[in-house]
Amino acid sequence: MQGTVATFDAATRSGLLLLDDGTELPFPARAFDASGLRLLRLGQRVRVETDAAGDVVRVTLPTMS
């Protein structure tokens, strides 16, 4: 699924995403760390991977097909 970065705290490496359906989805530092990214900007589009429980496990940049 994809969404937009609503908040990102570089100090804690965590934040909040706004999914395309309007749902807010928080992500922890471990999900950001798993991405290999160094920074996220407010309003940036991202791809979100979740586990079976719906917790965010990775936040990455979307790819174009």
GIBEL-V138618 format. One record per pair of residues at least 12 apart in sequence whose ideal C-beta (glycine too) atoms are under 10 Angstrom apart, sorted by the first residue. I is the first residue (numbers start at 1). J is the second residue. Records with the same first field share a line. If there is no record, write none. Layout:
I: J + J
This chain:
1: 17 + 19 + 20 + 21 + 23 + 25 + 46 + 47 + 48 + 49 + 50
2: 17 + 19 + 20 + 45 + 46 + 47 + 48 + 62
3: 16 + 17 + 18 + 19 + 20 + 21 + 22 + 23 + 24 + 25 + 27 + 44 + 45 + 46 + 47 + 48 + 56 + 59 + 62
4: 16 + 17 + 18 + 19 + 20 + 42 + 43 + 44 + 45 + 46
5: 17 + 18 + 27 + 40 + 41 + 42 + 43 + 44 + 45 + 46 + 59
6: 18 + 19 + 24 + 25 + 26 + 42 + 43
7: 24 + 26 + 40 + 42
8: 27 + 32 + 39 + 40 + 41 + 42 + 44 + 46 + 59
9: 29 + 32 + 40
10: 32 + 38 + 39 + 40
11: 29
12: 28 + 29 + 32
13: 27 + 28 + 29 + 30 + 31 + 32 + 33 + 35 + 37 + 38 + 39 + 40
14: 26 + 27 + 28 + 29 + 30 + 31 + 32 + 33 + 56 + 59
15: 27 + 28 + 29 + 31 + 32 + 40 + 42 + 46 + 56 + 59
17: 31 + 40 + 44 + 45 + 46 + 48 + 56 + 59
18: 43
19: 48
20: 45
25: 48 + 50 + 54 + 55 + 56 + 59
26: 55 + 56
27: 40 + 46 + 48 + 50 + 55 + 56 + 57 + 58 + 59
28: 55 + 56 + 57 + 59
30: 55 + 56 + 57 + 58
31: 48 + 49 + 50 + 51 + 55 + 56 + 57 + 58 + 59 + 60
32: 46 + 56 + 58 + 59 + 60
33: 58 + 59
34: 49 + 56 + 57 + 58 + 59 + 60
35: 47 + 49 + 57 + 58 + 59 + 60 + 61
36: 58 + 60 + 61
37: 58 + 59 + 60 + 61
40: 59 + 61
44: 59 + 61 + 62
45: 61 + 62
46: 58 + 59 + 60 + 61 + 62
47: 59 + 60 + 61 + 62 + 63
48: 60 + 62
